[in-house]
Amino acid sequence: MPHAGEPWIGYIRVSTWKEEKISPELQRTAIEQWAARTGRHIVDWIVDLDESGRHFKRKIMGGIERIERREVRGIAVWRYSRFGRNRTGNAANLARVEAVGGLLESATEPVDASTAIGRFARGMYMEFAAFESDRAGEQWKETHEHRLAAKLPATGRPRFGYVWHRRRIPDATAPSGIRLQEERYALHPDHASVVEELYERKIEEHDGFNALVHWLNEDLAIPTMRGKAWGVSSVSRYLDSGFAAGFLRTHDKRCPCGYSSGTTSGCPDNRFIYLPGAQPRIISPDQWEAFKEHRKMVKATPPRARKATYPLTGLLRHAYCRFHMSAASYTSKGVQLRGHILVCSRNKYANRIDCPKGISVKREYVEGEVLTWLKREAAPGIDAAPSIPEQRAEPVEDPRARVQRERVRLQGKLSKVEGALDRLVMDNAMNPGKYPADSFARVRDQFAGEKGSIMKALAELGEAETTPTREEYVPLMLDLIEAWPHMDAIEKNALLRQVVRRIVCHDIRTEGSRWIETRVEVHPVFEPDPWAPIMGEVVARKDGPAELTG
């Protein structure tokens, strides 16, 4: 035996797809018998359970690295399809193995890869494995479309906070031993309230995902639906999915990122569509919108500013360079006063080209100006008189009423598209040969694409419809003013973020002199953003040169 005694690695992979769930014991036995026939010595085993062959983010990459380090001669698999079902990944990783003289052998598909016909045969085995993967993928896509049209999740499985009633359940009284019923999700008697509190803790108490994980694992001792401990990623994925709000999240098929085809693990553009589901809601639509706004705000906040040290942390900007400002220490009579002054971070820590003079102002002064602004904005009757000129006779239409009319129109259109899609899928299911396969798929995709466009338009309308007014924030500002002396910095900062976009500090100077005065300007959330970029237009800074946006 020319390869007697060579060290090899045995590789076992079991896919998540039911038709590929080949027993690990069967694969191991076949590889051991192959090693005994050929004289190879299996020095280690690599097992990938519940892993798809459509990607190479698997443990097998460690085996390839060991071949490159000359620790082993090659990798033995049950069939070449266990190595992978991705054409590009197979070619790239097989090239890495053979570039250092390594080998890939199949225990049940004997070919001599040192000859041209052997390499051709191995290539055909791998091509057929990729073909089977593509075929199964197309079938799964059709299944997912059918389930989404029925307002069910694309993948039927238990969901936290719900009781899953399966489509097929064992029944000894049925002739086939299986009884069919309508698949549905019902509220869990105990866990539904836990889901609601998860959202409340995130929205109202601003708990981080890490705190929610400890609450679930340690205080409540509730595992995931797979019986494992919760993690930060599992909690964030569940809350972001919107399932508890009555939605089904699906990826936009028109996005070219490769997420739908399984080539990437996430969408870099976050192009997900929320479709209405048949499951009952645990949280209200207002709570869902508040959660989305909270997530958007947190993502835009630097990590160090999420636990504020001072009331205005993360809100301050220098008017000249529009860069953020930070608190700095100040020494007076040998005593260091931490956070006594506010400075432009770009001028102090980055460079002085874009901000040559910077700014320095007492933190207490800026906080006092913000408190004065709050008192002025929350004054009773400040908006009692409309600011419309008397000579204007035409009534001004409420933007929200216009948005509401557009929402009604889009919802009616969405109902028609969903009805047409449901009828098409149902008719095709009842009469499989009625429509040509290409015609059915084309029309189905057109309906699904139109449905996605309408859902996207409804989502954009939801953001426009929730544009706040000053009156809505007056109670919050009054509470903030009353409790200001009794709150700590984190509480003040959390409430200010709900009212204020940013706080801008203008340095007022005379020609050729140093800074002598600071003017504080507050940009509230209930007014148009003065710093919002206008694509293609020249926007001038108030205290600096003009710049072209877009």
C-alpha positions in Angstrom: 0.0 0.0 0.0 1.7 3.2 -1.2 -0.1 5.4 1.5 0.2 3.0 4.4 0.4 4.7 7.8 -0.2 8.2 6.5 -2.0 10.5 9.0 -5.5 11.6 7.8 -8.5 13.5 9.1 -11.9 12.0 9.0 -14.6 14.7 8.2 -18.3 14.2 9.0 -21.0 16.7 8.0 -24.7 16.5 8.7 -26.8 19.1 7.0 -29.8 21.0 8.3 -31.9 19.8 5.4 -33.9 16.6 6.1 -32.9 14.9 2.9 -29.2 15.3 3.8 -29.4 14.1 7.4 -27.1 11.2 6.8 -26.3 9.5 10.1 -22.8 10.5 11.5 -22.3 6.9 12.6 -22.9 5.7 9.0 -20.3 8.2 7.7 -17.8 7.3 10.4 -18.1 3.6 9.8 -17.6 4.0 6.0 -14.5 6.2 6.5 -13.0 3.7 9.0 -13.6 0.8 6.5 -11.9 2.9 3.8 -8.9 3.6 6.0 -8.6 -0.1 6.8 -8.7 -1.0 3.1 -6.1 1.6 2.1 -3.8 1.5 5.1 -4.4 5.1 6.1 -4.4 6.1 9.8 -7.2 8.5 11.0 -5.5 10.6 13.6 -8.4 13.0 14.2 -12.1 13.6 13.4 -13.9 16.8 12.5 -17.7 16.8 12.9 -20.0 19.6 11.6 -23.5 18.9 12.8 -26.5 20.8 11.4 -24.2 22.7 8.9 -25.1 23.4 5.3 -22.6 22.6 2.6 -23.5 25.9 0.8 -20.9 27.8 2.8 -17.4 27.1 4.2 -17.8 28.8 7.6 -17.3 25.4 9.1 -14.8 23.4 11.2 -13.4 21.8 8.1 -11.4 25.0 7.5 -9.3 24.0 10.5 -8.5 20.7 8.8 -7.4 22.4 5.6 -5.1 24.6 7.7 -3.6 21.5 9.3 -2.9 20.1 5.8 -1.2 23.4 4.9 1.0 23.0 8.0 1.9 19.4 6.9 0.4 17.9 10.0 -1.8 15.5 8.1 -1.8 14.1 4.5 -5.4 14.7 3.6 -9.1 14.7 4.5 -11.4 11.7 4.1 -15.2 12.1 3.6 -18.1 9.8 3.2 -19.0 11.4 -0.1 -17.6 14.4 -1.9 -20.9 16.2 -1.2 -19.9 16.2 2.5 -16.9 18.4 1.6 -19.3 21.1 0.2 -22.0 22.0 -2.2 -20.8 25.4 -3.3 -19.0 25.4 -6.6 -16.7 28.4 -5.8 -16.0 27.2 -2.3 -15.2 23.7 -3.5 -12.8 24.9 -6.1 -11.0 27.4 -3.9 -10.6 25.1 -0.9 -9.6 22.1 -3.0 -7.0 24.2 -4.6 -5.6 25.1 -1.2 -5.4 21.4 -0.3 -3.7 20.3 -3.5 -1.3 23.3 -3.6 0.7 21.8 -0.7 0.4 18.2 -1.9 -2.7 17.3 0.2 -5.5 15.0 -0.9 -9.3 14.8 -0.6 -10.7 11.2 -0.7 -14.2 9.8 -0.7 -14.8 6.6 1.1 -17.7 5.5 -1.1 -16.7 7.2 -4.5 -13.3 5.8 -5.3 -11.6 7.9 -8.0 -7.9 8.4 -8.8 -7.5 12.1 -8.7 -3.9 11.8 -10.0 -5.3 11.0 -13.5 -7.3 13.2 -15.9 -10.3 10.9 -15.9 -10.2 10.7 -12.1 -10.2 14.5 -11.7 -13.0 14.7 -14.2 -15.1 12.1 -12.2 -14.4 13.9 -9.0 -15.5 17.2 -10.6 -18.7 15.6 -11.8 -19.5 14.3 -8.3 -19.0 17.8 -6.9 -21.0 19.4 -9.7 -23.9 17.0 -9.1 -23.7 17.9 -5.4 -24.0 21.6 -6.3 -26.8 20.9 -8.6 -28.7 19.0 -5.9 -28.2 22.0 -3.6 -29.5 24.4 -6.2 -32.5 22.3 -6.9 -33.4 21.9 -3.2 -32.8 25.7 -2.7 -35.4 26.5 -5.5 -37.9 24.1 -3.8 -37.3 25.8 -0.5 -37.9 29.2 -2.0 -41.2 28.1 -3.4 -42.2 26.7 -0.1 -41.2 29.9 1.7 -43.3 32.0 -0.8 -46.3 29.7 -0.2 -46.0 30.0 3.6 -45.5 33.8 3.5 -48.6 34.1 1.3 -50.5 32.2 4.0 -49.1 34.7 6.5 -47.0 32.0 8.2 -43.2 32.2 8.9 -41.1 30.9 6.0 -39.6 28.3 8.4 -42.1 26.6 10.7 -40.7 26.2 14.1 -41.5 27.1 17.7 -41.2 30.9 18.5 -40.6 32.3 22.0 -43.8 33.7 23.5 -46.0 31.5 21.4 -47.4 27.9 21.3 -46.8 26.4 17.9 -49.7 24.2 16.6 -48.1 22.1 13.9 -49.7 21.2 10.6 -49.1 17.4 11.0 -49.5 15.9 14.5 -49.4 12.2 15.5 -52.8 10.6 15.9 -53.2 6.9 16.6 -56.9 7.0 15.5 -56.1 8.4 12.0 -55.7 5.8 9.2 -52.2 7.0 8.4 -51.2 7.8 12.0 -51.0 11.5 11.2 -53.8 14.1 11.6 -53.7 17.3 9.6 -54.8 20.6 11.2 -54.5 24.3 10.5 -51.0 25.5 11.4 -51.1 28.5 13.8 -49.4 30.2 16.6 -51.2 31.0 19.9 -50.0 33.1 22.8 -48.0 31.3 25.4 -49.7 31.6 28.8 -46.5 32.4 30.6 -43.9 33.6 28.2 -46.0 36.1 26.3 -45.8 38.5 29.2 -42.0 38.0 29.4 -41.7 39.1 25.7 -43.8 42.2 26.5 -41.5 43.1 29.4 -38.5 42.6 27.2 -39.6 45.3 24.9 -40.7 47.5 27.8 -37.3 47.2 29.5 -35.5 48.0 26.2 -37.8 51.0 25.3 -38.6 52.6 28.7 -35.7 51.6 31.0 -33.1 51.6 28.2 -31.7 48.2 29.3 -28.9 46.9 27.1 -29.1 43.5 25.5 -26.5 42.2 28.0 -28.8 43.2 30.9 -31.8 41.5 29.2 -29.7 38.3 28.7 -28.8 38.2 32.4 -32.5 38.8 33.3 -33.7 35.9 31.1 -30.9 33.4 32.1 -30.4 34.2 35.8 -33.5 35.8 37.2 -36.2 33.9 35.2 -34.1 30.8 34.2 -36.0 30.6 30.9 -34.0 28.9 28.0 -34.4 29.5 24.3 -36.8 27.3 22.2 -33.8 25.0 21.6 -33.2 24.6 25.3 -30.0 26.7 25.4 -29.0 29.8 27.3 -29.8 33.2 25.8 -27.1 35.3 24.2 -26.9 38.9 23.1 -27.3 38.0 19.5 -30.3 35.7 20.1 -32.1 38.3 22.1 -31.4 41.1 19.6 -32.4 38.9 16.6 -35.7 38.0 18.3 -36.7 41.5 19.2 -35.6 42.9 15.8 -37.6 40.2 14.0 -40.9 41.9 14.8 -42.7 38.6 15.2 -44.2 39.6 18.6 -45.6 42.7 16.8 -47.5 40.6 14.3 -44.9 40.8 11.5 -42.9 38.4 9.4 -39.5 39.6 8.4 -38.2 38.6 5.0 -35.3 39.7 2.9 -35.9 41.9 -0.2 -35.3 39.6 -3.2 -34.1 42.5 -5.3 -31.2 43.1 -3.0 -28.0 41.9 -4.7 -26.1 41.2 -1.4 -26.4 37.4 -1.7 -28.3 36.9 1.6 -31.3 35.2 0.0 -29.0 32.8 -1.9 -27.1 31.8 1.3 -23.8 33.2 0.2 -23.7 35.8 3.0 -24.8 35.5 6.6 -26.3 39.0 6.8 -27.5 41.8 4.6 -25.1 44.8 4.8 -27.8 47.2 3.7 -30.4 45.8 6.1 -32.9 45.5 3.3 -35.6 43.5 5.1 -39.3 43.7 4.6 -41.9 43.3 7.3 -45.1 41.5 6.1 -48.2 41.1 8.2 -48.5 37.7 9.8 -51.4 35.6 11.1 -50.0 35.3 14.6 -51.6 37.4 17.4 -49.7 40.4 18.6 -47.9 40.5 21.9 -46.9 44.2 21.7 -48.9 47.1 20.2 -48.0 48.9 17.0 -47.0 52.0 19.0 -44.5 49.9 21.1 -43.1 48.4 17.9 -42.5 51.9 16.4 -41.0 53.1 19.7 -38.6 50.1 19.7 -37.5 50.8 16.1 -36.9 54.5 17.0 -34.9 53.4 20.1 -32.8 51.0 18.0 -32.1 53.7 15.5 -31.1 56.1 18.1 -28.8 53.6 19.9 -27.0 52.6 16.7 -26.3 56.3 16.0 -24.9 56.8 19.5 -21.2 56.0 20.1 -20.7 53.1 22.6 -19.1 55.3 25.3 -22.0 57.8 25.1 -24.6 55.2 25.8 -23.9 55.3 29.6 -23.7 59.1 29.9 -21.2 60.6 32.4 -22.8 64.0 32.1 -26.3 65.2 31.2 -25.3 66.4 27.7 -23.0 63.5 26.7 -23.3 62.6 23.1 -25.5 65.6 22.3 -23.0 68.4 21.9 -21.6 69.7 18.6 -19.3 72.5 17.7 -21.0 74.9 15.2 -17.9 75.6 13.2 -16.8 72.1 12.3 -19.9 70.2 13.3 -17.8 67.7 15.2 -18.8 66.4 18.6 -17.7 68.1 21.8 -16.4 66.3 24.9 -15.9 67.1 28.6 -12.3 67.9 29.7 -10.7 68.4 33.1 -9.6 71.8 34.3 -7.0 72.6 37.0 -7.7 75.6 39.3 -5.3 76.4 42.2 -3.8 72.9 42.1 -7.2 71.2 42.1 -8.3 69.1 39.1 -11.9 69.6 38.2 -13.1 66.6 36.1 -15.4 67.5 33.2 -15.3 71.2 34.1 -15.1 72.5 30.5 -16.4 71.4 27.1 -14.0 71.4 24.1 -14.2 70.5 20.4 -12.9 66.9 20.1 -11.6 67.5 16.6 -9.5 70.5 17.6 -8.2 69.0 20.8 -7.7 65.3 19.9 -7.7 65.0 16.0 -6.4 67.9 13.9 -6.5 71.6 13.8 -6.8 72.0 10.1 -10.6 71.6 9.9 -11.1 73.3 13.2 -8.1 75.7 13.8 -9.4 77.6 16.8 -11.7 75.1 18.6 -13.9 76.1 21.5 -13.8 75.9 25.3 -16.8 76.6 27.5 -17.9 75.8 31.0 -20.1 72.7 31.2 -22.3 74.2 33.8 -23.0 77.2 31.6 -24.2 75.0 28.7 -26.3 72.9 30.9 -27.9 76.0 32.3 -28.7 77.3 28.8 -30.3 74.0 27.9 -32.5 74.1 31.1 -33.5 77.6 30.2 -34.5 76.5 26.7 -36.6 73.7 28.2 -38.5 76.1 30.4 -39.1 78.4 27.5 -40.3 75.7 25.2 -42.6 74.1 27.8 -44.2 77.4 28.8 -48.0 77.1 28.8 -49.7 78.6 25.8 -46.5 79.1 23.7 -48.2 77.7 20.6 -51.8 78.9 21.4 -51.7 81.4 18.5 -51.1 80.1 15.0 -48.2 81.6 13.1 -50.2 81.8 9.8 -50.5 85.3 8.3 -54.0 86.7 8.4 -54.1 87.5 4.7 -53.8 83.8 3.9 -57.3 82.6 3.3 -56.6 79.1 2.0 -56.6 76.5 4.8 -53.4 74.6 5.3 -53.8 70.8 5.1 -52.6 68.8 8.0 -49.7 66.7 6.7 -50.8 63.8 8.9 -54.2 63.7 7.2 -52.5 63.5 3.8 -50.3 60.7 5.1 -53.4 58.9 6.5 -55.2 59.1 3.1 -52.1 57.7 1.3 -51.9 54.9 3.9 -55.5 53.9 3.3 -54.9 53.9 -0.5 -51.8 51.7 -0.1 -53.5 49.3 2.3 -56.3 48.8 -0.2 -53.8 48.2 -3.0 -51.9 45.8 -0.7 -55.1 43.8 0.0 -55.8 43.4 -3.7 -52.2 42.2 -4.4 -52.3 39.8 -1.4 -55.7 38.4 -2.6 -54.4 38.0 -6.1 -51.3 36.2 -4.9 -53.3 34.0 -2.5 -55.7 33.0 -5.3 -52.8 32.3 -7.7 -50.9 30.1 -5.2 -54.1 28.3 -4.2 -55.2 27.7 -7.8 -51.8 26.3 -8.7 -51.8 24.1 -5.6 -55.2 22.7 -6.6 -54.4 22.4 -10.3 -50.6 21.8 -10.6 -50.7 21.5 -14.4 -52.9 24.5 -15.1 -50.0 27.0 -15.5 -46.7 26.6 -17.2 -43.9 26.6 -14.6 -42.1 29.6 -16.0 -45.3 31.7 -16.3 -46.4 30.8 -12.8 -43.1 31.7 -11.3 -42.9 35.0 -13.3 -46.3 36.2 -12.3 -45.8 35.0 -8.7 -42.5 37.0 -8.5 -44.2 40.1 -10.0 -46.9 40.0 -7.3 -44.3 39.4 -4.5 -42.2 42.3 -5.8 -45.2 44.6 -6.0 -46.2 43.5 -2.4 -42.6 44.3 -1.2 -42.7 47.8 -2.8 -46.1 48.6 -1.1 -44.8 47.4 2.2 -41.7 49.5 1.9 -43.9 52.5 1.0 -46.1 51.8 4.1 -43.0 51.7 6.3 -41.9 55.1 5.0 -45.3 56.5 5.6 -45.1 55.2 9.1 -42.0 57.2 9.7 -43.7 60.4 8.2 -46.9 59.8 10.1 -45.1 59.6 13.5 -43.4 63.0 13.0 -43.9 64.6 16.4 -45.3 68.1 17.3 -44.2 70.4 20.0 -47.4 69.9 22.0 -46.7 66.2 22.3 -43.4 66.9 24.1 -44.6 69.6 26.5 -45.6 67.1 29.3 -42.2 65.3 29.0 -40.3 68.6 29.1 -42.3 69.7 32.2 -41.5 66.4 34.0 -37.9 66.8 33.0 -37.8 70.4 34.4 -39.5 69.4 37.7 -37.2 66.3 38.3 -34.0 67.9 37.0 -32.5 68.6 40.5 -33.2 65.1 41.7 -32.0 63.0 38.7 -28.5 61.7 38.0 -26.6 62.4 34.7 -27.7 59.1 33.0 -31.4 59.8 33.6 -31.2 63.4 32.4 -29.3 62.3 29.3 -31.8 59.6 28.5 -34.8 62.0 28.7 -33.0 64.8 26.8 -32.3 62.4 23.9 -36.0 62.0 23.5 -36.5 65.7 23.0 -33.2 67.0 21.5 -31.4 66.1 18.3 -28.3 67.9 19.2 -27.0 70.9 21.2 -24.8 73.3 19.1 -22.2 75.7 20.7 -21.3 78.8 18.6 -18.1 80.6 19.5 -18.5 84.3 18.9 -15.3 86.2 18.2 -14.1 89.6 17.0 -11.7 89.8 14.1 -8.3 88.4 15.2 -9.2 87.8 18.8 -9.7 84.7 20.9 -13.1 83.3 21.8 -15.0 85.6 24.1 -18.6 84.3 24.2 -20.6 81.1 23.5 -24.1 81.0 22.1 -26.0 77.7 22.7 -28.5 76.5 20.1 -30.8 73.5 20.6 -32.1 71.5 17.7 -35.3 69.7 19.0 -36.8 66.6 17.4 -40.2 68.3 16.8 -38.7 70.8 14.4 -37.1 70.2 10.9 -33.4 69.3 11.2 -31.4 72.4 10.2 -28.4 70.2 9.5 -30.2 67.7 7.3 -28.2 67.5 4.0 -29.8 68.7 0.8 -28.5 66.5 -2.0 -26.8 68.4 -4.8 -27.2 71.9 -3.1 -24.6 74.1 -1.5 -25.2 74.4 2.2 -23.3 77.0 4.1 -22.3 76.7 7.7 -23.4 79.5 9.9 -19.9 80.0 11.3 -17.8 78.7 8.5 -17.3 78.2 4.7 -19.9 76.6 2.5 -19.7 73.0 1.5 -21.3 70.8 -1.2 -23.4 67.9 0.1 -24.1 64.8 -1.8 
